[in-house]
Amino acid sequence: MIRSPDKCYSDPNLMQSALLSENTTPTLPNFVSSRTKRKRSVEQLSDMFATLMTQHKAILASNQEIEKSISFLSSQYDDLSRKVCDIEMERKKDLEYII
């Protein structure tokens, strides 16, 4: 039976290979990185918050207007639906009278 060679070309034990190549104590790689945060003053934060609140109020007002429009359109649809239903019933009565 012919076996194909291993496809992994990396060294299976990095700690031993580091010891053999350098003859020093191995150091583990540092995978943790730190992120520097932006420093903002209290004034900047309060300005950002005030802007956010005004945008929030504008969005709420817009949502209320949309709700009013939807309720108006819904009531108009209901009225038209009733009228169409009445006209269909009247048409059926007329067809029965003709026949």
N, C-alpha and C positions, 0 to 999 in steps of 0.2 A: 504494500500500500504506500503510495507516494503522498507525502504531506507537503503542503505549501509552507513556506517560511512564515514566521510570525510577522505580522504587519505593523507591529508597534516598534518604532525605532527609538523611543525615548528610554532613558535609563530608568530601570524599575526602582532603584533605591538611590535617590538623589543625595541623601545624607552621607552614605558611604562613599559615593563618588566625590563629594565635596571634601571629605576627609582625606581621601587618597590623593586628590590632585593638589590640595593646598597644605595639607598637614597642619591645619589650624582648626580651631573649634568652629563648627559650622554655625552660620546664622540663618535663622529661618526667614523666608521672605515676608515682608510686611505688606499684607493685602489691605490693611485698614488705611483709608485716607481721610483726612480731615477737610472740612469745608469751611471756608471763612465766610462769616455772615456779614451782611451789610449792617453798618451801625446807623441807626436813624434816631433823630432827636424826637422828643415828645411832641414838638410843634409839627414836625413832618407827619408823625403818626396821627395827630389830631386833625390835620388838614386832610389826610387821606381818608380818615373816618368820616369827616364832614362831607367830602365829595361822595363817598359811598352811600351815605344816608340820603343825600339829595337824589342820587340816581335811583335808589331804592324807592323813594317816594314817587318819582316820576314813573317808574315801572308799575307801581301799585295803581296809580291814577290811570295809566294806559290799560291795565288789566280790567279795571272797573268799567271803562268805556267799552272795551271789547265785550264784557259780560252783558252790558246794556244792549249793545247792538245784536248780540246773539239772541237775547230774550225777545227783542222786538221782531227779528226775523222769524223766530220760532212761532210767535203768535200770529204773524202774517201767514206763515205756512199752514198753521192749523185752520185759520179762516178760509184760505183757498182750498184746502183739502175738504172742508165741510161743504163749500160751495160746489166743488166738482162732484162730490158724492150726491148732493141734492139734485144737480143737473142730470146725473146718470139715472137716478131714481125716476125723475120726471120723464126722461127719454124712454125708459122701460114702460112706464105707464102709457105714454103716447103710442109706442109700438104695439102694446096690447090692445089699445083702443082701435088702432087702424086695422089690425088683423082680426 
